[in-house]
């Protein structure tokens, strides 16, 4: 992981959020369903993480607004 300049935990987190983002954009699953598939405890956790990482809610990311 030192070649990626990330810790193992950062790499896993970034991969997980990337897959979650992909599910939101490319699937018809609800935010709650995406939370379950992505192994988050709730849609609130995804919302908080997306607002921090991308500056928008999962719903806004999905609609592109």
Secondary structure in CASP SS format (residue, H / E / C, confidence):
PFRMAT SS
TARGET T0000
AUTHOR 0000-0000-0000
METHOD secondary structure of the structure
MODEL  1
X C 1.00
X H 1.00
X H 1.00
X H 1.00
X C 1.00
X C 1.00
X C 1.00
X H 1.00
X H 1.00
X H 1.00
X H 1.00
X H 1.00
X H 1.00
X H 1.00
X H 1.00
X H 1.00
X H 1.00
X H 1.00
X H 1.00
X H 1.00
X H 1.00
X H 1.00
X H 1.00
X H 1.00
X H 1.00
X H 1.00
X C 1.00
X C 1.00
X C 1.00
X C 1.00
X H 1.00
X H 1.00
X H 1.00
X H 1.00
X H 1.00
X H 1.00
X H 1.00
X C 1.00
X C 1.00
X C 1.00
X C 1.00
X C 1.00
X H 1.00
X H 1.00
X H 1.00
X H 1.00
X H 1.00
X H 1.00
X H 1.00
X H 1.00
X H 1.00
X H 1.00
X H 1.00
X H 1.00
X C 1.00
X C 1.00
X C 1.00
X H 1.00
X H 1.00
X H 1.00
X H 1.00
X H 1.00
X H 1.00
X C 1.00
X C 1.00
END
